[in-house]
Structures are given as structure tokens and as C-alpha cells.
Amino acid sequence: MFSDRLVEALKRLNVNDPDSIKRFKRAIRNSFEAFLRFTHRYWFHEVSEQAHVRALFHQCSAHLGLDPLYAEVREAHRRT
């Protein structure tokens, strides 16, 4: 979702139009704020002290490739 927002903001950018640049900057700033809220509220690496729940969480996270996806989106926000 965050990656899609960045793509859409880039598609609408017209570097020759000052209003377009302002809208782009606003869209990027809003996207970054939403990403930070997501990170602080919902991104975590541990869900339980119980070993079997922790193992299941890590297995699901690894299977879905969540850490690399998160890192990719975080890096995309840093580059913009």
C-alpha cells in the first residue's frame, strides 16, 4: 500500500508545474507520516513470550518475507 502511494505520487508529478511539485511533496510527507504511524503501532518482531507462538509468528513472517518487504518500503521513503 505504501509503495503504491509512492508510485501514484510519482506518476502525478510534473516537474514543470510548481503546484504539482507542492502536491507531490505533500503526498510524500503524508505517506511518510502514515508509514511512521504504521511502524510505531503495528510493526513488531515479537508477539508472545510463549515459545510455540513465537516460533509460529517467525515462521509466518519468514514465509511471507515481511522483513525484506518492510525494508524495501522504508528505503523507498528515505530516498524520496
Summary of the structure (lengths in Angstrom):
residues: 80
radius of gyration: 16.7
end to end distance: 16.1
largest distance: 56.5
contacts: 177
relative contact order: 0.14
helix: 80%
strand: 0%
